[in-house]
């Protein structure tokens, strides 16, 4: 190689993006282990959880609501919701007032699977992040700051 590659950071452990990528891959691997037995992917779980949160406040949750709650692409949300419907975890019905929208609801089986997944994921998260000890609150606040700052990307 004729020219040395120039990096801004002195080492990979100085790069927040690299470290975030490493942590994300390990975290997703841990989540996959607990979600596989429930026939869910991490993305499916996120959308079911978003639907679960939103359903606590409204009986007319739409695909757009779920996409907004999960910071996900609308087209991807549509495809994943179709898969969740095929699995029998959700229903999609005509919206009462908006003819372009569908109302998304958990089925009884979807609620059971979501509740099991929440318990498994929350336990996996507690274990995964346990080394942060009393710094978890600061870690969470910093993640929220990053999310809020970058939502429009």
Secondary structure, DSSP 8 states (H G I E B T S, - for coil): --S----SSSSGGG-HHHHHHHHHHHHHHHHHHHHHTTT--HHHHHHHHHHHHHHTT-S--BHHHHHHHHT--HHHHHHHHHHHHHTTSEEEEE-SS-TT-EEEEE-HHHHHHHHHHHHHHHHHHHHHTGGGGGGHHHHHHHHHHHHHHHTT-
